[in-house]
């Protein structure tokens, strides 16, 4: 399955956005990080956990704004 994930970075302490939102196409069939993740909520939780656990003491964290399933024919365009 493919999902468009839109996320932004925010400061851990102030909770203020520290970077612009960006979108990323996640393919749960080919990306080992997302293996077995089948719902938008699964993908959201894994995405945030992956980025925020890379460095648990970083100044910023990643927050997901939206996770939208992508029709496979759309993803090939």
URHUTA-V426861 format. One record per pair of residues at least 6 apart in sequence whose ideal C-beta (glycine too) atoms are under 6 Angstrom apart, sorted by the first residue. I is the first residue (numbers start at 1). J is the second residue. D is the distance in whole Angstrom. If there is no record, write none. Layout:
I/J/D
I/J/D
This chain:
1/28/5
2/27/5
2/70/4
2/75/5
3/26/5
3/43/5
3/67/5
3/69/6
4/23/5
4/25/6
4/68/5
4/70/6
5/24/5
5/26/5
5/47/5
5/67/5
6/21/6
6/23/5
6/65/5
6/66/5
7/62/5
7/64/5
8/17/5
8/19/6
8/21/4
9/18/5
9/19/4
9/60/4
9/62/6
10/17/5
10/18/6
10/63/5
11/18/5
11/60/6
12/61/5
18/60/5
26/34/6
28/34/4
28/37/5
33/50/6
34/46/6
37/43/5
37/46/5
40/67/4
43/67/5
44/64/5
44/67/5
47/64/6
48/62/6
48/64/6
51/62/4
52/61/5
52/62/6
